[in-house]
Amino acid sequence: VNVLDHGFVEYVDSMGSDALISTIAGISHDSTAGPGVDKLIEWEHFSPLEFGQIIFKVKCPIFVARHIFRHRSSTFNEMSARYVELHGVDFFLPDTIRFDKGVILGDNDHAHVKDSLHHFFKRAASLYKHLRSMGVVRELARIVHPVATYTTFYVRFDLRHLRDFLSLRLARSAQAESRRYAIALYSLASSRFPKTLEDIRPLYEEAVFAFRNPESKNPTVPGSSPGSEER
Ligand SMILES: Cc1cc2nc3c(=O)[nH]c(=O)nc-3n(C[C@H](O)[C@H](O)[C@H](O)COP(=O)(O)OP(=O)(O)OC[C@H]3O[C@@H](n4cnc5c(N)ncnc54)[C@H](O)[C@@H]3O)c2cc1C
């Protein structure tokens, strides 16, 4: 699933299913079928959900990766700019620039911000190239790259913590760019674990609605959220 201008979320592998989670829970209830996942969630009997696991490959800007990496119960392996050359690396250039509330915009302000970012990214890339051509080691040359630079990693979630992740990052308080990744993750995970993620679907639908209807008065419009305090 493509996300933002150069990113993606790719399903890699998974272990278990809604049915396996029920079977695992069955041992507590002396039955092989076990209670439905909806019951486990209602009772907050969450540990059987940890037996479901799913692995994704994600390409996202570093500032989005920092949000995802805060979810410490997941397992990560990220590309390393100590070992990989950053020539031809991608930068996130927002489609629409969000401004502080109350700012009165001039005709060219959107274009000016986008142009400035574009030039800044080009400058970062050419400084990296220059430093490398001088023989500066990769692990130092990389420091010129901003948090808009795309990175790539594998992440493994268990279903209990994927639910926590999605509840926080699909919410209107999440930063719009991270919310887009949560939408992609939900869409890929819900086809493998539909029952385990069923009660989170309204949040997913609300997030999708917000991006499809940016002009709507719906309070979920990206940019109107208070979640952008996170660094
Ligand atoms: C809108 C928003 C704004 C945010 N702003 C900031 C911010 O400004 N700065 C910032 O640093 N983070 C910020 N965060 C990240 C937030 O504080 C959490 O780190 C993140 O949401 C992951 O949640 P978690 O700790 O529950 O998940 P996980 O790290 O996956 O942990 C899962 C659960 O394991 C337990 N756990 C994990 N590690 C520990 C531990 N070391 N000690 C005790 N229990 C542990 C906790 O019960 C936790 O709920 C923000 C998140 C959101 C959604």
The ligand as an ORCA input file, in Angstrom:
! r2SCAN-3c Opt
* xyz 0 1
  C      -0.857     11.973     20.357
  C       0.403     11.448     20.968
  C       1.365     12.322     21.461
  C       2.560     11.819     22.017
  N       3.527     12.700     22.437
  C       4.740     12.236     22.876
  C       5.805     13.137     23.229
  O       5.658     14.348     23.177
  N       6.994     12.612     23.609
  C       7.204     11.264     23.693
  O       8.294     10.836     24.054
  N       6.219     10.384     23.363
  C       5.007     10.835     22.958
  N       4.011      9.941     22.581
  C       4.281      8.503     22.685
  C       3.601      7.910     23.923
  O       4.070      8.502     25.122
  C       3.852      6.395     23.980
  O       5.217      6.146     24.170
  C       3.441      5.703     22.703
  O       2.125      6.062     22.368
  C       3.522      4.188     22.888
  O       2.558      3.778     23.826
  P       2.897      2.709     24.913
  O       4.032      3.152     25.769
  O       1.606      2.353     25.619
  O       3.303      1.445     23.991
  P       4.497      0.431     24.134
  O       5.798      1.133     24.226
  O       4.304     -0.535     23.014
  O       4.259     -0.281     25.488
  C       3.119     -1.122     25.697
  C       2.846     -1.194     27.172
  O       3.971     -1.836     27.808
  C       4.249     -1.183     29.045
  N       5.614     -0.638     28.983
  C       6.432     -0.570     27.887
  N       7.620     -0.051     28.230
  C       7.542      0.221     29.551
  C       8.454      0.784     30.479
  N       9.694      1.158     30.130
  N       8.058      0.935     31.752
  C       6.822      0.547     32.152
  N       5.896      0.017     31.317
  C       6.261     -0.141     30.042
  C       3.199     -0.102     29.231
  O       2.120     -0.640     29.948
  C       2.748      0.187     27.831
  O       1.429      0.707     27.754
  C       2.788     10.416     22.083
  C       1.807      9.541     21.605
  C       0.631     10.029     21.047
  C      -0.394      9.059     20.510
*
